[in-house]
Amino acid sequence: MRTTQGRRIKEIVGSLVSDLGGDPTEGQFILIQRIAVLTSQLELIEAAVANGERPFSISEFATGANSLNRLLGAIGLERVARDVTPTLDRYIRQTAA
């Protein structure tokens, strides 16, 4: 994960794990990794097209985007809120301070 793409994949994984409340199941994590790789590949394609380095292939891009959509749907696109309610002990310490 030392390359630019590797760091981007790690960033996407972190964001998606956070969106799922920070504790995904093993199955969700496997899908998250696939989503991160596919997303980074689509971003590379977009950048290459924007820089004129390659022609745009609607079929290639649509296939990737559709696969990404299905994977995101499988893990859920809605953000899950984390429980930030303080414990009784923490609440007492905060109010005492």
N, C-alpha and C positions, 0 to 999 in steps of 0.2 A: 504494500500500500504506500510505496514511496513516490510513485509517479503521480502526475497531476490527476490522471483518471482514477488511480487508486484512492487518492485523497478525496476526490469527489464522490466515489462510491461509498467510502466510509462516512462522509458527511450526510449523504442521502439515507443511509442505514440509520444513523443517529437520529435524524429528523423523523423518520417513519416510526422508529421505536418510541420516540417521545410522543408522537401523535397517538400511539396506541396505549398511552398511559405508562410507558416505561417497562412493562413486563409482558412481552409477547410470548405466546406459546412457541414451542419448537417449530411447529408447522408455519405459523405466522412469520417466524424469523427466517425460515428457508425461503418463503415467498418474498420477504423484504429484501433479501440478498439478490434474488432474481430481478426484482423491480429496480434495485439500485444499478445493477449492471446494464439492464436494458435502457434505463433512463440516461445513463452516461453515454451509451452508444448513440442514442437518438440525439443527444446534445452535440456529440462529435459530428454527426451527419449534418445537423443544422448549421454548425459553425463552418464546416467545409463548403456547404452550399452558399452560405452568406459571403464567404471569402472568395467565391468563384473557383474553388479548388476541385469541385466535382459537380456534375449535373444533378439536378434534383430528380429522384425516382419516386414518383407518387406511390407506386406499389410497394417498394421497400419501406418507405416511411409509414404508409398506412398499415402495413403488416405489423411493424414495430409498435405503432401507436395503439392499434387494436389489442395486441398482446398485453401491452402495458395497462390498458383500460381493464381487461379481464383480470389481471393479477391484482390491480388496485381494488377492484370490486370484491375479489376473494378475501382480502384482508379487511375490507371496510374503508370507505373514504372519509368517514366521519371521525373527527378528533375526539378522543376519549379524555375526559378531565381526570386529573389525578386528585386524590383525596388529600387536601392540604389542611384539613381540620387538625388543630394541635391536640396532642394528648392532654389529659387533665394535668399531669405533672408539668408539661411545658407551658400550659396556659397559666398555671399558678406562678411559675418562675417569671413569665413575661409581665404579668400584672403586678408582681411584687417589685419589679425593676423600675 
